[in-house]
């Protein structure tokens, strides 16, 4: 019975977390105007 109660509490906590993140919404994603500076290795 304790395991069932613990599982129910865990499920309720996970559901509350999902609903909280959903209510807050996703952050507005923007790309950086500056290009990434990467180096390409030379071919042998």
DRENTORKOL-3810 file (N, C-alpha, C; in nm, 4 decimals):
REM DRENTORKOL-3810
@n.u->0.0831; n.v->-0.1197; n.w->0.0000; ca.u->0.0000; ca.v->0.0000; ca.w->0.0000; c.u->0.0876; c.v->0.1261; c.w->0.0000
@n.u->0.2002; n.v->0.1198; n.w->0.0696; ca.u->0.2891; ca.v->0.2363; ca.w->0.0714; c.u->0.3461; c.v->0.2639; c.w->-0.0670
@n.u->0.3771; n.v->0.1575; n.w->-0.1399; ca.u->0.4320; ca.v->0.1764; ca.w->-0.2748; c.u->0.3295; c.v->0.2427; c.w->-0.3658
@n.u->0.2053; n.v->0.2038; n.w->-0.3526; ca.u->0.0998; ca.v->0.2635; ca.w->-0.4333; c.u->0.0825; c.v->0.4118; c.w->-0.3998
@n.u->0.0895; n.v->0.4430; n.w->-0.2728; ca.u->0.0783; ca.v->0.5827; ca.w->-0.2299; c.u->0.1976; c.v->0.6643; c.w->-0.2799
@n.u->0.3164; n.v->0.6065; n.w->-0.2706; ca.u->0.4360; ca.v->0.6766; ca.w->-0.3183; c.u->0.4290; c.v->0.6986; c.w->-0.4693
@n.u->0.3799; n.v->0.6001; n.w->-0.5417; ca.u->0.3665; ca.v->0.6151; ca.w->-0.6867; c.u->0.2649; c.v->0.7225; c.w->-0.7208
@n.u->0.1559; n.v->0.7284; n.w->-0.6463; ca.u->0.0540; ca.v->0.8304; ca.w->-0.6711; c.u->0.1076; c.v->0.9694; c.w->-0.6420
@n.u->0.1842; n.v->0.9826; n.w->-0.5348; ca.u->0.2428; ca.v->1.1129; ca.w->-0.5012; c.u->0.3439; c.v->1.1544; c.w->-0.6072
@n.u->0.4259; n.v->1.0605; n.w->-0.6529; ca.u->0.5237; ca.v->1.0912; ca.w->-0.7577; c.u->0.4570; c.v->1.1314; c.w->-0.8879
@n.u->0.3499; n.v->1.0618; n.w->-0.9231; ca.u->0.2775; ca.v->1.0948; ca.w->-1.0451; c.u->0.2133; c.v->1.2327; c.w->-1.0350
@n.u->0.1579; n.v->1.2642; n.w->-0.9191; ca.u->0.0972; ca.v->1.3952; ca.w->-0.8998; c.u->0.2026; c.v->1.5058; c.w->-0.9066
@n.u->0.3202; n.v->1.4809; n.w->-0.8500; ca.u->0.4274; ca.v->1.5803; ca.w->-0.8548; c.u->0.4757; c.v->1.6016; c.w->-0.9986
@n.u->0.4895; n.v->1.4937; n.w->-1.0737; ca.u->0.5325; ca.v->1.5056; ca.w->-1.2132; c.u->0.4288; c.v->1.5804; c.w->-1.2959
@n.u->0.3030; n.v->1.5511; n.w->-1.2731; ca.u->0.1964; ca.v->1.6193; ca.w->-1.3457; c.u->0.1935; c.v->1.7679; c.w->-1.3109
@n.u->0.2143; n.v->1.8004; n.w->-1.1835; ca.u->0.2175; ca.v->1.9407; ca.w->-1.1426; c.u->0.3342; c.v->2.0142; c.w->-1.2089
@n.u->0.4479; n.v->1.9468; n.w->-1.2200; ca.u->0.5640; ca.v->2.0080; ca.w->-1.2848; c.u->0.5361; c.v->2.0337; c.w->-1.4320
@n.u->0.4765; n.v->1.9373; n.w->-1.4989; ca.u->0.4448; ca.v->1.9542; ca.w->-1.6412; c.u->0.3455; c.v->2.0681; c.w->-1.6608
@n.u->0.2442; n.v->2.0741; n.w->-1.5763; ca.u->0.1455; ca.v->2.1814; ca.w->-1.5893; c.u->0.2062; c.v->2.3184; c.w->-1.5600
@n.u->0.2994; n.v->2.3237; n.w->-1.4661; ca.u->0.3663; ca.v->2.4505; ca.w->-1.4356; c.u->0.4496; c.v->2.4982; c.w->-1.5535
@n.u->0.5270; n.v->2.4075; n.w->-1.6123; ca.u->0.6095; ca.v->2.4443; ca.w->-1.7275; c.u->0.5212; c.v->2.4844; c.w->-1.8451
@n.u->0.4109; n.v->2.4148; n.w->-1.8634; ca.u->0.3185; ca.v->2.4490; ca.w->-1.9715; c.u->0.2559; c.v->2.5856; c.w->-1.9488
@n.u->0.2212; n.v->2.6169; n.w->-1.8252; ca.u->0.1591; ca.v->2.7459; ca.w->-1.7950; c.u->0.2573; c.v->2.8610; c.w->-1.8153
@n.u->0.3826; n.v->2.8396; n.w->-1.7789; ca.u->0.4833; ca.v->2.9452; ca.w->-1.7958; c.u->0.5090; c.v->2.9683; c.w->-1.9441
@n.u->0.5135; n.v->2.8618; n.w->-2.0212; ca.u->0.5351; ca.v->2.8731; ca.w->-2.1648; c.u->0.6819; c.v->2.8583; c.w->-2.2003
@n.u->0.7053; n.v->2.8335; n.w->-2.3250; ca.u->0.8414; ca.v->2.8152; ca.w->-2.3733; c.u->0.9098; c.v->2.9504; c.w->-2.3855
@n.u->1.0385; n.v->2.9558; n.w->-2.3594; ca.u->1.1094; ca.v->3.0830; ca.w->-2.3753; c.u->1.1156; c.v->3.1235; c.w->-2.5229
@n.u->1.1155; n.v->3.2528; n.w->-2.5461; ca.u->1.1227; ca.v->3.2996; ca.w->-2.6845; c.u->1.2640; c.v->3.2778; c.w->-2.7365
@n.u->1.2755; n.v->3.1895; n.w->-2.8310; ca.u->1.4066; ca.v->3.1561; ca.w->-2.8844; c.u->1.4440; c.v->3.2483; c.w->-2.9986
@n.u->1.5621; n.v->3.3037; n.w->-2.9892; ca.u->1.6122; ca.v->3.3882; ca.w->-3.0974; c.u->1.7528; c.v->3.3430; c.w->-3.1325
@n.u->1.7867; n.v->3.3538; n.w->-3.2566; ca.u->1.9211; ca.v->3.3170; ca.w->-3.2982; c.u->2.0125; c.v->3.4379; c.w->-3.2846
@n.u->2.1357; n.v->3.4104; n.w->-3.2608; ca.u->2.2337; ca.v->3.5167; ca.w->-3.2455; c.u->2.2675; c.v->3.5757; c.w->-3.3822
@n.u->2.2799; n.v->3.7067; n.w->-3.3919; ca.u->2.3178; ca.v->3.7658; ca.w->-3.5208; c.u->2.4639; c.v->3.7410; c.w->-3.5551
@n.u->2.5447; n.v->3.7102; n.w->-3.4540; ca.u->2.6862; ca.v->3.6852; ca.w->-3.4789; c.u->2.7061; c.v->3.5393; c.w->-3.5207
@n.u->2.7835; n.v->3.5146; n.w->-3.6273; ca.u->2.8078; ca.v->3.3762; ca.w->-3.6687; c.u->2.9021; c.v->3.3067; c.w->-3.5712
@n.u->2.8893; n.v->3.1766; n.w->-3.5630; ca.u->2.9809; ca.v->3.0992; ca.w->-3.4790; c.u->3.1155; c.v->3.0885; c.w->-3.5511
@n.u->3.2186; n.v->3.1150; n.w->-3.4773; ca.u->3.3526; ca.v->3.1067; ca.w->-3.5343; c.u->3.4055; c.v->2.9655; c.w->-3.5134
@n.u->3.4129; n.v->2.8907; n.w->-3.6206; ca.u->3.4637; ca.v->2.7546; ca.w->-3.6116; c.u->3.5787; c.v->2.7371; c.w->-3.7091
@n.u->3.6627; n.v->2.6431; n.w->-3.6806; ca.u->3.7751; ca.v->2.6145; ca.w->-3.7702; c.u->3.7541; c.v->2.4770; c.w->-3.8319
@n.u->3.7837; n.v->2.4684; n.w->-3.9577; ca.u->3.7723; ca.v->2.3413; ca.w->-4.0286; c.u->3.9115; c.v->2.2841; c.w->-4.0447
@n.u->3.9329; n.v->2.1587; n.w->-4.0049; ca.u->4.0673; ca.v->2.1012; ca.w->-4.0204; c.u->4.1040; c.v->2.0854; c.w->-4.1679
@n.u->4.2307; n.v->2.1030; n.w->-4.1956; ca.u->4.2765; ca.v->2.0919; ca.w->-4.3341; c.u->4.2750; c.v->1.9459; c.w->-4.3767
@n.u->4.2491; n.v->1.9257; n.w->-4.5056; ca.u->4.2484; ca.v->1.7896; ca.w->-4.5583; c.u->4.3933; c.v->1.7441; c.w->-4.5793
@n.u->4.4214; n.v->1.6200; n.w->-4.5496; ca.u->4.5603; ca.v->1.5715; ca.w->-4.5656; c.u->4.6013; c.v->1.5609; c.w->-4.7115
END
